Structures are given as structure tokens and as C-alpha cells.
């Protein structure tokens, strides 16, 4: 989860020893997200759902993107060997992330722009990751 200023608010990876590699992958993919947004232009403003789809595949991973109306970016990195995940399932996972993020933003004790430290959000992300793995 990254705000419009492109610094990560939340990064989670399984296994955790590759977290730095995923951090780099997420930062690299933010440039692709910005390119897709500028290429789509005004058409993005008219859509309610801002699912960007597959940003780019690598040898080991596939990187997917989603942007909210407030320009918060969600990036998901999935193992390339996982062929069970289809586009509809990725889209559904992004909707769940977006809904959980909205719940966090509605919390009066959360300061927008702070790192996300929410047990409910962690549990939702962990359950999604366990379904995928």
C-alpha cells in the first residue's frame, strides 16, 4: 500500500527473508503504475474500479497493480509458478485490500500517511496470503 507520494505504508511477504527483494520490486513497479495511469489518462477518472492488471512479469514473479480514486496504490507480487490464480481472483483480492484500507482510514485514531499498524488488516492480509500459497 503506497500513498500518492510513493512511500510504502505496508509491506508483507511470505517468506520474510526475501522482504528486501520485494521492497525493491514494489518500488520498481510504482514507476510502471505511474506510466499506466498517465497512458490511460481521463479514461481512469471515469472508472469506479481502478484495477491495472498485470504490470509486468519477471522470471520468478508476476506484479499486479490497483489504484484508488485518491491515488493510493496497491501492488501485489505473486509467484509465477502459481497458475491457480486468475485475473478475477486477483481483482477480488485487491477489492478486499481496498475495503480493509478504507476501514483503517475511517478510524479516527489513524493519521493518514502513517504506516499501517492494524491487527485486523494484518489478519486479512495473512489470510489472503495463506489462500494463495
Secondary structure in CASP SS format (residue, H / E / C, confidence):
PFRMAT SS
TARGET T0000
AUTHOR 0000-0000-0000
METHOD secondary structure of the structure
MODEL  1
X C 1.00
X E 1.00
X C 1.00
X C 1.00
X C 1.00
X C 1.00
X C 1.00
X E 1.00
X C 1.00
X C 1.00
X C 1.00
X C 1.00
X C 1.00
X C 1.00
X C 1.00
X H 1.00
X H 1.00
X H 1.00
X H 1.00
X H 1.00
X H 1.00
X H 1.00
X H 1.00
X H 1.00
X H 1.00
X H 1.00
X H 1.00
X H 1.00
X H 1.00
X H 1.00
X H 1.00
X H 1.00
X H 1.00
X H 1.00
X H 1.00
X H 1.00
X H 1.00
X H 1.00
X H 1.00
X H 1.00
X C 1.00
X H 1.00
X H 1.00
X H 1.00
X H 1.00
X H 1.00
X C 1.00
X C 1.00
X C 1.00
X C 1.00
X E 1.00
X E 1.00
X E 1.00
X E 1.00
X E 1.00
X E 1.00
X E 1.00
X C 1.00
X C 1.00
X C 1.00
X E 1.00
X E 1.00
X E 1.00
X E 1.00
X E 1.00
X E 1.00
X E 1.00
X C 1.00
X C 1.00
X C 1.00
X C 1.00
X C 1.00
X E 1.00
X E 1.00
X E 1.00
X E 1.00
X E 1.00
X E 1.00
X E 1.00
X C 1.00
X C 1.00
X C 1.00
X C 1.00
X C 1.00
X C 1.00
X C 1.00
X H 1.00
X H 1.00
X H 1.00
X H 1.00
X H 1.00
X H 1.00
X H 1.00
X H 1.00
X H 1.00
X H 1.00
X H 1.00
X H 1.00
X H 1.00
X H 1.00
X H 1.00
X H 1.00
X H 1.00
X H 1.00
X H 1.00
X C 1.00
X C 1.00
X C 1.00
X C 1.00
X C 1.00
X C 1.00
X C 1.00
X C 1.00
X C 1.00
X C 1.00
X C 1.00
X C 1.00
X C 1.00
X H 1.00
X H 1.00
X H 1.00
X H 1.00
X H 1.00
X H 1.00
X H 1.00
X H 1.00
X H 1.00
X H 1.00
X H 1.00
X H 1.00
X H 1.00
X H 1.00
X C 1.00
END
